[in-house]
């Protein structure tokens, strides 16, 4: 496992962890590094990066990385994807 520290601002550093995605049948990551995380603070991100257009009212705060909740509780694409495309 490779960890890389990425400075975002003078007082904010992100730690990136390179690991296998370990995707399950729902295409959610089961890698331990991809869940149990602190939700992003969109207001802080917008404050640190004036060019950011992140809309905190639109974006979901999650404690996991990726589009699919690793606990399988929200297969958001169900019912509208093309059969066999996932």
N, C-alpha and C positions, 0 to 999 in steps of 0.2 A: 504494500500500500504506500503510495506516495502522497505526502502532504505538502502543499505549497501555500505560503502566506502571501496574500495580495492586499497591499495597502489601498484603501478606498479614499480615506481622508486622513488628516493628521491624527484623529482620535478613533478611527474605525478601520479595522483590518478584517478581511474575510479569509477563512482557511478553506482551501479547496482540497478535497480528498479524491484521488483517482482510484477507482475500484471497479470491479465488474458490476454491471447493472442488475444482474440476477432477476430478470423479468419472469413473472409468473404467467398463467394462462390469460389473465386480464390485462397483461402488459404493464403491470405495476411493479416497481422495483422492490424486491425483498431484501436488498442489501441493507445491513444495519446502519450504514452511513447515510442512507437516504431517508430515514425517518427519526422521529423524536427530536426534531429541530425547533428552534425558536422561530415563530412566524416573523416574516419580514415586516418592518415598520415603514410603510410606504411614505408617510409624512417625513420621516427622517431621510429617506432616500431622495425624495424630491427636494428637501432642504439642502442636502449635500451636493446634489447635481441639478443645477438650474435647468439644464437641457432635458431633464427627465419629464416625461408626460404621463407617468404612471398614475392611474386613477384609483385611489384607495377605496372609493365607494363601489367600483366595478370589480376590482381584483379580489379574489378570495385569499384570506390569510390561512395558510396551512402549516402543519408541522412536519411536512414531508416534501421531498423533491420529486417533481414530475407531474404529469397531468392526471394520474390515476392514483387514488388513495390506496396505499398498500394493504389496508384491512379489507378491501373489496366491497366496502359499503356503498360506493357511488360510481358504478360504471356509467358515467355521464353520456357515453356515446350510444348506449343501448337504445334501440328503436329507430335510429336515424342513419346508421352507417350502411354502406353497401355490403350485402351478405358476402362473407369470405374475404373481405378486405383487411381485416385485422388478424 
